[in-house]
Amino acid sequence: MSVLLFLIPITLALGLVGLAAFLWNLHSKQYEDLDGAANRILFDEDRPRKPSTHQQKSASQKDKKNN
């Protein structure tokens, strides 16, 4: 029973932290553009992306093996 004296305040504190985080997200307009991410994936980028350094290293290693 004495465990409840610790668990109830901790639970209420975590709930308040979660509520505060949600309200902060609403205030900073995180939920304004719900369709943007869904539509963005459908369109190609105008310019190709640069390969990462890991991809460049693996490509150069393959070239060395082929020669």
PDB file of N, CA, C and O in Angstrom:
ATOM      1  N   MET A   1       0.815  -1.198   0.000  1.00  0.00           N
ATOM      2  CA  MET A   1       0.000   0.000   0.000  1.00  0.00           C
ATOM      3  C   MET A   1       0.855   1.256   0.000  1.00  0.00           C
ATOM      4  O   MET A   1       0.459   2.284  -0.551  1.00  0.00           O
ATOM      5  N   SER A   2       2.038   1.172   0.624  1.00  0.00           N
ATOM      6  CA  SER A   2       2.899   2.355   0.658  1.00  0.00           C
ATOM      7  C   SER A   2       3.514   2.628  -0.717  1.00  0.00           C
ATOM      8  O   SER A   2       3.985   3.736  -0.975  1.00  0.00           O
ATOM      9  N   VAL A   3       3.511   1.625  -1.596  1.00  0.00           N
ATOM     10  CA  VAL A   3       4.032   1.819  -2.948  1.00  0.00           C
ATOM     11  C   VAL A   3       3.149   2.793  -3.718  1.00  0.00           C
ATOM     12  O   VAL A   3       3.640   3.552  -4.555  1.00  0.00           O
ATOM     13  N   LEU A   4       1.855   2.775  -3.439  1.00  0.00           N
ATOM     14  CA  LEU A   4       0.936   3.688  -4.111  1.00  0.00           C
ATOM     15  C   LEU A   4       1.245   5.143  -3.798  1.00  0.00           C
ATOM     16  O   LEU A   4       0.960   6.026  -4.607  1.00  0.00           O
ATOM     17  N   LEU A   5       1.824   5.399  -2.637  1.00  0.00           N
ATOM     18  CA  LEU A   5       2.200   6.769  -2.293  1.00  0.00           C
ATOM     19  C   LEU A   5       3.281   7.297  -3.233  1.00  0.00           C
ATOM     20  O   LEU A   5       3.403   8.508  -3.415  1.00  0.00           O
ATOM     21  N   PHE A   6       4.064   6.400  -3.831  1.00  0.00           N
ATOM     22  CA  PHE A   6       5.093   6.806  -4.789  1.00  0.00           C
ATOM     23  C   PHE A   6       4.577   6.751  -6.229  1.00  0.00           C
ATOM     24  O   PHE A   6       4.881   7.622  -7.043  1.00  0.00           O
ATOM     25  N   LEU A   7       3.796   5.719  -6.527  1.00  0.00           N
ATOM     26  CA  LEU A   7       3.376   5.508  -7.900  1.00  0.00           C
ATOM     27  C   LEU A   7       2.344   6.525  -8.385  1.00  0.00           C
ATOM     28  O   LEU A   7       2.402   6.952  -9.538  1.00  0.00           O
ATOM     29  N   ILE A   8       1.426   6.911  -7.551  1.00  0.00           N
ATOM     30  CA  ILE A   8       0.385   7.857  -7.974  1.00  0.00           C
ATOM     31  C   ILE A   8       0.973   9.226  -8.323  1.00  0.00           C
ATOM     32  O   ILE A   8       0.634   9.759  -9.380  1.00  0.00           O
ATOM     33  N   PRO A   9       1.830   9.820  -7.499  1.00  0.00           N
ATOM     34  CA  PRO A   9       2.423  11.104  -7.913  1.00  0.00           C
ATOM     35  C   PRO A   9       3.310  10.987  -9.156  1.00  0.00           C
ATOM     36  O   PRO A   9       3.336  11.896  -9.986  1.00  0.00           O
ATOM     37  N   ILE A  10       4.028   9.881  -9.285  1.00  0.00           N
ATOM     38  CA  ILE A  10       4.872   9.689 -10.469  1.00  0.00           C
ATOM     39  C   ILE A  10       4.001   9.574 -11.716  1.00  0.00           C
ATOM     40  O   ILE A  10       4.334  10.142 -12.756  1.00  0.00           O
ATOM     41  N   THR A  11       2.891   8.847 -11.623  1.00  0.00           N
ATOM     42  CA  THR A  11       1.984   8.696 -12.750  1.00  0.00           C
ATOM     43  C   THR A  11       1.365  10.027 -13.135  1.00  0.00           C
ATOM     44  O   THR A  11       1.276  10.357 -14.318  1.00  0.00           O
ATOM     45  N   LEU A  12       0.942  10.784 -12.151  1.00  0.00           N
ATOM     46  CA  LEU A  12       0.364  12.100 -12.439  1.00  0.00           C
ATOM     47  C   LEU A  12       1.399  13.036 -13.058  1.00  0.00           C
ATOM     48  O   LEU A  12       1.073  13.795 -13.971  1.00  0.00           O
ATOM     49  N   ALA A  13       2.621  12.993 -12.583  1.00  0.00           N
ATOM     50  CA  ALA A  13       3.678  13.838 -13.132  1.00  0.00           C
ATOM     51  C   ALA A  13       3.974  13.468 -14.584  1.00  0.00           C
ATOM     52  O   ALA A  13       4.120  14.350 -15.431  1.00  0.00           O
ATOM     53  N   LEU A  14       4.064  12.161 -14.878  1.00  0.00           N
ATOM     54  CA  LEU A  14       4.310  11.741 -16.258  1.00  0.00           C
ATOM     55  C   LEU A  14       3.149  12.121 -17.176  1.00  0.00           C
ATOM     56  O   LEU A  14       3.365  12.500 -18.327  1.00  0.00           O
ATOM     57  N   GLY A  15       1.940  12.022 -16.677  1.00  0.00           N
ATOM     58  CA  GLY A  15       0.778  12.441 -17.461  1.00  0.00           C
ATOM     59  C   GLY A  15       0.805  13.925 -17.759  1.00  0.00           C
ATOM     60  O   GLY A  15       0.474  14.344 -18.869  1.00  0.00           O
ATOM     61  N   LEU A  16       1.194  14.721 -16.783  1.00  0.00           N
ATOM     62  CA  LEU A  16       1.292  16.169 -16.999  1.00  0.00           C
ATOM     63  C   LEU A  16       2.411  16.519 -17.979  1.00  0.00           C
ATOM     64  O   LEU A  16       2.271  17.441 -18.783  1.00  0.00           O
ATOM     65  N   VAL A  17       3.512  15.785 -17.913  1.00  0.00           N
ATOM     66  CA  VAL A  17       4.607  16.010 -18.870  1.00  0.00           C
ATOM     67  C   VAL A  17       4.136  15.674 -20.288  1.00  0.00           C
ATOM     68  O   VAL A  17       4.427  16.412 -21.230  1.00  0.00           O
ATOM     69  N   GLY A  18       3.418  14.577 -20.438  1.00  0.00           N
ATOM     70  CA  GLY A  18       2.892  14.204 -21.747  1.00  0.00           C
ATOM     71  C   GLY A  18       1.893  15.219 -22.271  1.00  0.00           C
ATOM     72  O   GLY A  18       1.913  15.560 -23.454  1.00  0.00           O
ATOM     73  N   LEU A  19       1.027  15.700 -21.406  1.00  0.00           N
ATOM     74  CA  LEU A  19       0.053  16.714 -21.801  1.00  0.00           C
ATOM     75  C   LEU A  19       0.748  18.009 -22.188  1.00  0.00           C
ATOM     76  O   LEU A  19       0.368  18.650 -23.168  1.00  0.00           O
ATOM     77  N   ALA A  20       1.761  18.396 -21.429  1.00  0.00           N
ATOM     78  CA  ALA A  20       2.510  19.611 -21.747  1.00  0.00           C
ATOM     79  C   ALA A  20       3.218  19.476 -23.094  1.00  0.00           C
ATOM     80  O   ALA A  20       3.250  20.433 -23.868  1.00  0.00           O
ATOM     81  N   ALA A  21       3.783  18.311 -23.386  1.00  0.00           N
ATOM     82  CA  ALA A  21       4.455  18.098 -24.671  1.00  0.00           C
ATOM     83  C   ALA A  21       3.443  18.166 -25.819  1.00  0.00           C
ATOM     84  O   ALA A  21       3.731  18.743 -26.867  1.00  0.00           O
ATOM     85  N   PHE A  22       2.281  17.588 -25.623  1.00  0.00           N
ATOM     86  CA  PHE A  22       1.243  17.637 -26.660  1.00  0.00           C
ATOM     87  C   PHE A  22       0.776  19.060 -26.901  1.00  0.00           C
ATOM     88  O   PHE A  22       0.643  19.482 -28.050  1.00  0.00           O
ATOM     89  N   LEU A  23       0.527  19.800 -25.840  1.00  0.00           N
ATOM     90  CA  LEU A  23       0.088  21.188 -25.995  1.00  0.00           C
ATOM     91  C   LEU A  23       1.167  22.047 -26.638  1.00  0.00           C
ATOM     92  O   LEU A  23       0.854  22.948 -27.416  1.00  0.00           O
ATOM     93  N   TRP A  24       2.434  21.781 -26.324  1.00  0.00           N
ATOM     94  CA  TRP A  24       3.535  22.516 -26.944  1.00  0.00           C
ATOM     95  C   TRP A  24       3.574  22.224 -28.448  1.00  0.00           C
ATOM     96  O   TRP A  24       3.807  23.128 -29.251  1.00  0.00           O
ATOM     97  N   ASN A  25       3.346  20.958 -28.828  1.00  0.00           N
ATOM     98  CA  ASN A  25       3.307  20.606 -30.251  1.00  0.00           C
ATOM     99  C   ASN A  25       2.155  21.307 -30.958  1.00  0.00           C
ATOM    100  O   ASN A  25       2.317  21.767 -32.088  1.00  0.00           O
ATOM    101  N   LEU A  26       1.016  21.394 -30.325  1.00  0.00           N
ATOM    102  CA  LEU A  26      -0.110  22.107 -30.925  1.00  0.00           C
ATOM    103  C   LEU A  26       0.214  23.584 -31.090  1.00  0.00           C
ATOM    104  O   LEU A  26      -0.102  24.185 -32.117  1.00  0.00           O
ATOM    105  N   HIS A  27       0.842  24.162 -30.084  1.00  0.00           N
ATOM    106  CA  HIS A  27       1.166  25.584 -30.120  1.00  0.00           C
ATOM    107  C   HIS A  27       2.216  25.894 -31.187  1.00  0.00           C
ATOM    108  O   HIS A  27       2.178  26.965 -31.794  1.00  0.00           O
ATOM    109  N   SER A  28       3.149  24.976 -31.421  1.00  0.00           N
ATOM    110  CA  SER A  28       4.207  25.216 -32.413  1.00  0.00           C
ATOM    111  C   SER A  28       3.787  24.746 -33.805  1.00  0.00           C
ATOM    112  O   SER A  28       4.620  24.662 -34.708  1.00  0.00           O
ATOM    113  N   LYS A  29       2.510  24.441 -33.984  1.00  0.00           N
ATOM    114  CA  LYS A  29       1.902  24.103 -35.273  1.00  0.00           C
ATOM    115  C   LYS A  29       2.527  22.867 -35.921  1.00  0.00           C
ATOM    116  O   LYS A  29       2.769  22.859 -37.127  1.00  0.00           O
ATOM    117  N   GLN A  30       2.783  21.843 -35.146  1.00  0.00           N
ATOM    118  CA  GLN A  30       3.321  20.597 -35.674  1.00  0.00           C
ATOM    119  C   GLN A  30       2.282  19.826 -36.482  1.00  0.00           C
ATOM    120  O   GLN A  30       2.644  19.020 -37.339  1.00  0.00           O
ATOM    121  N   TYR A  31       1.013  20.059 -36.224  1.00  0.00           N
ATOM    122  CA  TYR A  31      -0.048  19.296 -36.860  1.00  0.00           C
ATOM    123  C   TYR A  31      -0.796  20.099 -37.924  1.00  0.00           C
ATOM    124  O   TYR A  31      -1.919  19.740 -38.278  1.00  0.00           O
ATOM    125  N   GLU A  32      -0.208  21.164 -38.434  1.00  0.00           N
ATOM    126  CA  GLU A  32      -0.889  22.010 -39.406  1.00  0.00           C
ATOM    127  C   GLU A  32      -0.985  21.352 -40.776  1.00  0.00           C
ATOM    128  O   GLU A  32      -2.054  21.370 -41.385  1.00  0.00           O
ATOM    129  N   ASP A  33       0.109  20.768 -41.281  1.00  0.00           N
ATOM    130  CA  ASP A  33       0.148  20.225 -42.637  1.00  0.00           C
ATOM    131  C   ASP A  33       0.173  18.704 -42.575  1.00  0.00           C
ATOM    132  O   ASP A  33       1.239  18.092 -42.630  1.00  0.00           O
ATOM    133  N   LEU A  34      -0.997  18.101 -42.462  1.00  0.00           N
ATOM    134  CA  LEU A  34      -1.072  16.657 -42.342  1.00  0.00           C
ATOM    135  C   LEU A  34      -0.896  15.951 -43.681  1.00  0.00           C
ATOM    136  O   LEU A  34      -0.445  14.806 -43.721  1.00  0.00           O
ATOM    137  N   ASP A  35      -1.248  16.620 -44.774  1.00  0.00           N
ATOM    138  CA  ASP A  35      -1.160  16.000 -46.091  1.00  0.00           C
ATOM    139  C   ASP A  35       0.181  16.246 -46.774  1.00  0.00           C
ATOM    140  O   ASP A  35       0.474  15.612 -47.787  1.00  0.00           O
ATOM    141  N   GLY A  36       0.986  17.134 -46.254  1.00  0.00           N
ATOM    142  CA  GLY A  36       2.249  17.489 -46.904  1.00  0.00           C
ATOM    143  C   GLY A  36       3.200  16.326 -47.031  1.00  0.00           C
ATOM    144  O   GLY A  36       3.746  16.097 -48.111  1.00  0.00           O
ATOM    145  N   ALA A  37       3.414  15.592 -45.974  1.00  0.00           N
ATOM    146  CA  ALA A  37       4.339  14.460 -46.018  1.00  0.00           C
ATOM    147  C   ALA A  37       3.789  13.345 -46.899  1.00  0.00           C
ATOM    148  O   ALA A  37       4.553  12.657 -47.577  1.00  0.00           O
ATOM    149  N   ALA A  38       2.497  13.165 -46.896  1.00  0.00           N
ATOM    150  CA  ALA A  38       1.901  12.115 -47.727  1.00  0.00           C
ATOM    151  C   ALA A  38       2.024  12.458 -49.209  1.00  0.00           C
ATOM    152  O   ALA A  38       2.216  11.562 -50.031  1.00  0.00           O
ATOM    153  N   ASN A  39       1.919  13.718 -49.559  1.00  0.00           N
ATOM    154  CA  ASN A  39       2.034  14.120 -50.956  1.00  0.00           C
ATOM    155  C   ASN A  39       3.486  14.245 -51.400  1.00  0.00           C
ATOM    156  O   ASN A  39       3.793  14.019 -52.571  1.00  0.00           O
ATOM    157  N   ARG A  40       4.372  14.596 -50.496  1.00  0.00           N
ATOM    158  CA  ARG A  40       5.773  14.814 -50.830  1.00  0.00           C
ATOM    159  C   ARG A  40       6.442  13.545 -51.344  1.00  0.00           C
ATOM    160  O   ARG A  40       7.341  13.617 -52.182  1.00  0.00           O
ATOM    161  N   ILE A  41       6.021  12.401 -50.859  1.00  0.00           N
ATOM    162  CA  ILE A  41       6.646  11.152 -51.270  1.00  0.00           C
ATOM    163  C   ILE A  41       6.271  10.787 -52.710  1.00  0.00           C
ATOM    164  O   ILE A  41       6.963   9.986 -53.339  1.00  0.00           O
ATOM    165  N   LEU A  42       5.195  11.358 -53.234  1.00  0.00           N
ATOM    166  CA  LEU A  42       4.738  11.023 -54.577  1.00  0.00           C
ATOM    167  C   LEU A  42       5.525  11.737 -55.672  1.00  0.00           C
ATOM    168  O   LEU A  42       5.502  11.301 -56.823  1.00  0.00           O
ATOM    169  N   PHE A  43       6.218  12.819 -55.340  1.00  0.00           N
ATOM    170  CA  PHE A  43       6.911  13.621 -56.338  1.00  0.00           C
ATOM    171  C   PHE A  43       8.414  13.401 -56.251  1.00  0.00           C
ATOM    172  O   PHE A  43       8.981  13.309 -55.163  1.00  0.00           O
ATOM    173  N   ASP A  44       9.056  13.317 -57.427  1.00  0.00           N
ATOM    174  CA  ASP A  44      10.510  13.171 -57.483  1.00  0.00           C
ATOM    175  C   ASP A  44      11.171  14.513 -57.197  1.00  0.00           C
ATOM    176  O   ASP A  44      10.576  15.575 -57.380  1.00  0.00           O
ATOM    177  N   GLU A  45      12.406  14.434 -56.747  1.00  0.00           N
ATOM    178  CA  GLU A  45      13.170  15.653 -56.540  1.00  0.00           C
ATOM    179  C   GLU A  45      13.663  16.157 -57.894  1.00  0.00           C
ATOM    180  O   GLU A  45      13.822  15.371 -58.828  1.00  0.00           O
ATOM    181  N   ASP A  46      13.903  17.451 -58.004  1.00  0.00           N
ATOM    182  CA  ASP A  46      14.362  18.034 -59.254  1.00  0.00           C
ATOM    183  C   ASP A  46      15.790  17.624 -59.591  1.00  0.00           C
ATOM    184  O   ASP A  46      16.125  17.431 -60.760  1.00  0.00           O
ATOM    185  N   ARG A  47      16.615  17.494 -58.591  1.00  0.00           N
ATOM    186  CA  ARG A  47      18.010  17.142 -58.845  1.00  0.00           C
ATOM    187  C   ARG A  47      18.344  15.872 -58.075  1.00  0.00           C
ATOM    188  O   ARG A  47      17.805  15.643 -56.993  1.00  0.00           O
ATOM    189  N   PRO A  48      19.219  15.054 -58.617  1.00  0.00           N
ATOM    190  CA  PRO A  48      19.572  13.817 -57.913  1.00  0.00           C
ATOM    191  C   PRO A  48      20.397  14.117 -56.666  1.00  0.00           C
ATOM    192  O   PRO A  48      21.148  15.091 -56.615  1.00  0.00           O
ATOM    193  N   ARG A  49      20.242  13.277 -55.690  1.00  0.00           N
ATOM    194  CA  ARG A  49      20.986  13.444 -54.448  1.00  0.00           C
ATOM    195  C   ARG A  49      22.401  12.936 -54.617  1.00  0.00           C
ATOM    196  O   ARG A  49      22.654  12.013 -55.391  1.00  0.00           O
ATOM    197  N   LYS A  50      23.323  13.546 -53.886  1.00  0.00           N
ATOM    198  CA  LYS A  50      24.706  13.088 -53.895  1.00  0.00           C
ATOM    199  C   LYS A  50      24.789  11.767 -53.139  1.00  0.00           C
ATOM    200  O   LYS A  50      24.118  11.592 -52.122  1.00  0.00           O
ATOM    201  N   PRO A  51      25.608  10.837 -53.628  1.00  0.00           N
ATOM    202  CA  PRO A  51      25.768   9.600 -52.846  1.00  0.00           C
ATOM    203  C   PRO A  51      26.528   9.891 -51.561  1.00  0.00           C
ATOM    204  O   PRO A  51      27.381  10.778 -51.513  1.00  0.00           O
ATOM    205  N   SER A  52      26.212   9.147 -50.543  1.00  0.00           N
ATOM    206  CA  SER A  52      26.891   9.355 -49.268  1.00  0.00           C
ATOM    207  C   SER A  52      28.323   8.874 -49.377  1.00  0.00           C
ATOM    208  O   SER A  52      28.679   8.183 -50.332  1.00  0.00           O
ATOM    209  N   THR A  53      29.142   9.231 -48.412  1.00  0.00           N
ATOM    210  CA  THR A  53      30.556   8.838 -48.445  1.00  0.00           C
ATOM    211  C   THR A  53      30.696   7.326 -48.363  1.00  0.00           C
ATOM    212  O   THR A  53      31.632   6.760 -48.928  1.00  0.00           O
ATOM    213  N   HIS A  54      29.778   6.667 -47.666  1.00  0.00           N
ATOM    214  CA  HIS A  54      29.817   5.204 -47.575  1.00  0.00           C
ATOM    215  C   HIS A  54      29.567   4.587 -48.950  1.00  0.00           C
ATOM    216  O   HIS A  54      30.232   3.626 -49.337  1.00  0.00           O
ATOM    217  N   GLN A  55      28.603   5.146 -49.686  1.00  0.00           N
ATOM    218  CA  GLN A  55      28.313   4.630 -51.018  1.00  0.00           C
ATOM    219  C   GLN A  55      29.473   4.889 -51.963  1.00  0.00           C
ATOM    220  O   GLN A  55      29.767   4.061 -52.825  1.00  0.00           O
ATOM    221  N   GLN A  56      30.141   6.037 -51.812  1.00  0.00           N
ATOM    222  CA  GLN A  56      31.279   6.341 -52.665  1.00  0.00           C
ATOM    223  C   GLN A  56      32.420   5.375 -52.404  1.00  0.00           C
ATOM    224  O   GLN A  56      33.076   4.924 -53.343  1.00  0.00           O
ATOM    225  N   LYS A  57      32.665   5.054 -51.145  1.00  0.00           N
ATOM    226  CA  LYS A  57      33.749   4.133 -50.797  1.00  0.00           C
ATOM    227  C   LYS A  57      33.462   2.743 -51.343  1.00  0.00           C
ATOM    228  O   LYS A  57      34.354   2.093 -51.888  1.00  0.00           O
ATOM    229  N   SER A  58      32.219   2.282 -51.201  1.00  0.00           N
ATOM    230  CA  SER A  58      31.898   0.935 -51.678  1.00  0.00           C
ATOM    231  C   SER A  58      31.958   0.882 -53.199  1.00  0.00           C
ATOM    232  O   SER A  58      32.342  -0.147 -53.757  1.00  0.00           O
ATOM    233  N   ALA A  59      31.589   1.960 -53.884  1.00  0.00           N
ATOM    234  CA  ALA A  59      31.664   1.984 -55.339  1.00  0.00           C
ATOM    235  C   ALA A  59      33.117   1.969 -55.797  1.00  0.00           C
ATOM    236  O   ALA A  59      33.449   1.292 -56.770  1.00  0.00           O
ATOM    237  N   SER A  60      33.987   2.704 -55.111  1.00  0.00           N
ATOM    238  CA  SER A  60      35.393   2.721 -55.505  1.00  0.00           C
ATOM    239  C   SER A  60      36.047   1.365 -55.207  1.00  0.00           C
ATOM    240  O   SER A  60      36.950   0.952 -55.935  1.00  0.00           O
ATOM    241  N   GLN A  61      35.617   0.680 -54.169  1.00  0.00           N
ATOM    242  CA  GLN A  61      36.159  -0.647 -53.877  1.00  0.00           C
ATOM    243  C   GLN A  61      35.720  -1.643 -54.944  1.00  0.00           C
ATOM    244  O   GLN A  61      36.500  -2.517 -55.321  1.00  0.00           O
ATOM    245  N   LYS A  62      34.488  -1.530 -55.438  1.00  0.00           N
ATOM    246  CA  LYS A  62      34.016  -2.411 -56.498  1.00  0.00           C
ATOM    247  C   LYS A  62      34.797  -2.162 -57.777  1.00  0.00           C
ATOM    248  O   LYS A  62      35.117  -3.103 -58.504  1.00  0.00           O
ATOM    249  N   ASP A  63      35.108  -0.888 -58.060  1.00  0.00           N
ATOM    250  CA  ASP A  63      35.882  -0.565 -59.255  1.00  0.00           C
ATOM    251  C   ASP A  63      37.275  -1.158 -59.171  1.00  0.00           C
ATOM    252  O   ASP A  63      37.808  -1.628 -60.176  1.00  0.00           O
ATOM    253  N   LYS A  64      37.874  -1.145 -57.989  1.00  0.00           N
ATOM    254  CA  LYS A  64      39.202  -1.709 -57.811  1.00  0.00           C
ATOM    255  C   LYS A  64      39.183  -3.221 -58.018  1.00  0.00           C
ATOM    256  O   LYS A  64      40.114  -3.786 -58.592  1.00  0.00           O
ATOM    257  N   LYS A  65      38.119  -3.874 -57.548  1.00  0.00           N
ATOM    258  CA  LYS A  65      38.013  -5.326 -57.701  1.00  0.00           C
ATOM    259  C   LYS A  65      37.814  -5.706 -59.157  1.00  0.00           C
ATOM    260  O   LYS A  65      38.320  -6.737 -59.598  1.00  0.00           O
ATOM    261  N   ASN A  66      37.088  -4.893 -59.909  1.00  0.00           N
ATOM    262  CA  ASN A  66      36.806  -5.198 -61.311  1.00  0.00           C
ATOM    263  C   ASN A  66      38.035  -4.984 -62.194  1.00  0.00           C
ATOM    264  O   ASN A  66      38.122  -5.590 -63.262  1.00  0.00           O
ATOM    265  N   ASN A  67      38.966  -4.163 -61.794  1.00  0.00           N
ATOM    266  CA  ASN A  67      40.159  -3.886 -62.610  1.00  0.00           C
ATOM    267  C   ASN A  67      41.218  -4.830 -62.281  1.00  0.00           C
ATOM    268  O   ASN A  67      42.304  -4.766 -62.857  1.00  0.00           O
TER     269      ASN A  67
END
